[in-house]
Amino acid sequence: RAVLAVPGHGFFGVVMGYYLSLARFSNEQDTRWLLAKSLGLPILLHGAYDFLLIYASTTNNAAITILCTILFTVVVIRIWKIGKYKIQKHLETDQAVTY
């Protein structure tokens, strides 16, 4: 648990910060949705992380624990790639703007 807790909380913070920064610099219509995502996504990810830890410690079924862990890892990698794509998209947009 100690090995995954620090990187996990760092990742959850990055997800929250990404959507908070988008909310800060977006139009008024999108702000509420982005603020909800900045709180909701880290809560869901942290809940999934906690579920896996609690489930793994209370069950004797190793196959289900391994399957859930693999599924969680795939979801985290997918979210990471989506975030990286969105950051690159915003950086390209910022470079296209001339001041």
Backbone hydrogen bonds, N-H to C=O, Kabsch-Sander energy under -0.5 kcal/mol:
donor,donor_aa,acceptor,acceptor_aa,energy
5,A,1,R,-1.8
6,V,2,A,-0.7
8,G,4,L,-2.1
9,H,5,A,-2.5
10,G,6,V,-2.1
11,F,7,P,-2.6
12,F,8,G,-2.6
13,G,9,H,-2.2
14,V,10,G,-2.0
15,V,11,F,-2.3
16,M,12,F,-2.2
17,G,13,G,-2.9
18,Y,14,V,-2.4
19,Y,15,V,-1.8
20,L,16,M,-2.3
21,S,17,G,-2.5
22,L,18,Y,-2.0
23,A,19,Y,-2.2
24,R,20,L,-2.2
25,F,21,S,-1.5
26,S,23,A,-0.9
31,T,27,N,-1.1
32,R,28,E,-0.7
33,W,29,Q,-0.5
34,L,30,D,-2.6
35,L,31,T,-2.6
36,A,32,R,-2.3
37,K,33,W,-2.2
38,S,34,L,-2.3
39,L,35,L,-1.2
40,G,36,A,-3.3
41,L,37,K,-2.0
43,I,39,L,-1.4
44,L,40,G,-2.6
45,L,41,L,-2.8
46,H,42,P,-2.7
47,G,43,I,-2.5
48,A,44,L,-2.3
49,Y,45,L,-2.3
50,D,46,H,-2.8
51,F,47,G,-2.7
52,L,48,A,-2.3
53,L,49,Y,-2.0
54,I,50,D,-2.8
55,Y,51,F,-3.2
56,A,52,L,-2.6
57,S,53,L,-1.5
58,T,54,I,-1.1
58,T,55,Y,-0.6
59,T,55,Y,-1.5
62,A,60,N,-1.1
65,T,61,N,-1.6
66,I,62,A,-2.7
67,L,63,A,-2.4
68,C,64,I,-2.7
69,T,65,T,-2.2
70,I,66,I,-2.5
71,L,67,L,-2.6
72,F,68,C,-2.6
73,T,69,T,-2.2
74,V,70,I,-2.4
75,V,71,L,-2.3
76,V,72,F,-2.5
77,I,73,T,-2.5
78,R,74,V,-2.4
79,I,75,V,-2.6
80,W,76,V,-2.4
81,K,77,I,-2.4
82,I,78,R,-2.3
83,G,79,I,-2.6
84,K,80,W,-2.5
85,Y,81,K,-2.4
86,K,82,I,-2.4
87,I,83,G,-2.5
88,Q,84,K,-2.3
89,K,85,Y,-2.3
90,H,86,K,-2.2
91,L,87,I,-2.4
92,E,88,Q,-2.3
93,T,89,K,-1.9
94,D,90,H,-2.5
95,Q,91,L,-2.0
96,A,92,E,-1.5
97,V,93,T,-1.0
